[in-house]
Amino acid sequence: MKRLGLVLLVTLLLGGCDSSAVYKEYTDIEDGKWYIKNAPSFTFEITDTSVPYNIYYNLRNSLSYGYYNLYLTRYLRDATGKELESRLDELILMDPKTGKPNGDGLGDLFDHKFLMKRNYRFPKPGKYTMQLRQYMRQDPLLNIMSVGITVEKAAPSH
């Protein structure tokens, strides 16, 4: 129960910092066991296509996670279900040499925010869905606590 309160506190603190975010959502991974068949989807709406967006992976893992990296496959689909792109990405959670965790930590939990797409322009207004699937050789993948995405309006470049 104490750990749940800590997770909620961290989520509230981190969640209050994204003023440019148009969407931010996490899915908790039950018991920290991420099965390959469990592919969380995040549906968000884009109303303004005149501005570019940055899209981020959000990830929370325990220090007990057994690898320094995480391979994820992402699928971006439009409102009709048409796949606009799919791509395999590698997220570096810990320094490969020292094992020192990256991200922001509190206790044995670490939060990460990785840039997925920079200055992406959505083709038209509407709903979009991003689906994430773990692509490691372990099923289930242990000690991944939650995964999600953030969609933010990109800061204008000067």
Long-range contacts (C-beta under 8 A, 24 or more apart in sequence): 3-107, 6-106, 6-107, 6-109, 7-60, 7-109, 7-145, 10-106, 10-109, 10-111, 14-104, 14-111, 18-150, 18-152, 20-152, 20-153, 20-155, 21-150, 21-151, 21-152, 22-46, 22-53, 22-151, 22-152, 22-153, 23-149, 23-150, 23-151, 24-58, 24-148, 24-149, 24-150, 24-151, 25-148, 25-149, 26-58, 26-60, 26-146, 26-147, 26-148, 27-146, 27-147, 27-148, 28-145, 28-146, 29-144, 29-145, 29-146, 29-147, 32-62, 32-142, 32-143, 32-144, 32-145, 33-140, 33-141, 33-142, 34-134, 34-140, 34-141, 34-142, 34-144, 34-147, 35-139, 35-140, 35-141, 36-133, 36-134, 36-135, 36-139, 36-140, 39-131, 39-132, 39-133, 40-131, 40-132, 40-147, 40-148, 41-129, 41-130, 41-131, 41-132, 42-129, 42-130, 42-131, 42-132, 42-148, 42-149, 43-127, 43-128, 43-129, 44-127, 44-128, 44-129, 44-130, 44-149, 44-151, 45-125, 45-126, 45-127, 45-128, 46-122, 46-125, 46-126, 46-127, 46-128, 46-151, 47-125, 48-125, 48-153, 49-121, 49-122, 49-123, 49-124, 49-125, 51-153, 51-154, 52-119, 52-120, 52-121, 52-153, 52-154, 53-117, 53-119, 53-120, 53-121, 53-122, 53-151, 53-152, 53-153, 53-154, 54-115, 54-117, 54-118, 54-119, 54-120, 54-151, 54-152, 54-153, 54-154, 55-115, 55-116, 55-117, 55-120, 55-130, 55-149, 55-150, 55-151, 55-152, 56-113, 56-114, 56-115, 56-116, 56-149, 56-150, 56-151, 56-152, 57-89, 57-91, 57-112, 57-113, 57-114, 57-116, 57-132, 57-147, 57-148, 57-149, 58-111, 58-112, 58-113, 58-146, 58-147, 58-148, 58-149, 58-150, 59-91, 59-93, 59-103, 59-111, 59-112, 59-114, 59-144, 59-146, 59-147, 59-148, 60-109, 60-110, 60-111, 60-112, 60-144, 60-145, 60-146, 60-147, 61-93, 61-109, 61-110, 61-112, 61-143, 61-144, 61-145, 62-108, 62-109, 62-110, 62-143, 62-144, 62-145, 63-101, 63-105, 63-108, 63-109, 63-110, 63-143, 64-108, 64-142, 64-143, 65-93, 65-94, 65-142, 65-143, 65-144, 66-138, 66-142, 66-143, 67-93, 67-94, 67-136, 68-92, 68-93, 68-94, 68-95, 68-96, 68-99, 69-93, 69-94, 69-96, 70-134, 70-136, 70-141, 70-144, 71-134, 71-135, 71-136, 72-132, 72-133, 72-134, 72-135, 72-147, 73-132, 73-133, 73-135, 74-116, 74-130, 74-131, 74-132, 75-130, 75-131, 75-132, 75-133, 76-128, 76-129, 76-130, 77-128, 77-129, 77-130, 77-131, 78-123, 78-124, 78-126, 78-127, 78-128, 79-126, 79-127, 79-128, 84-123, 84-128, 88-135, 89-114, 89-116, 109-145, 113-150, 116-149, 118-154, 119-154
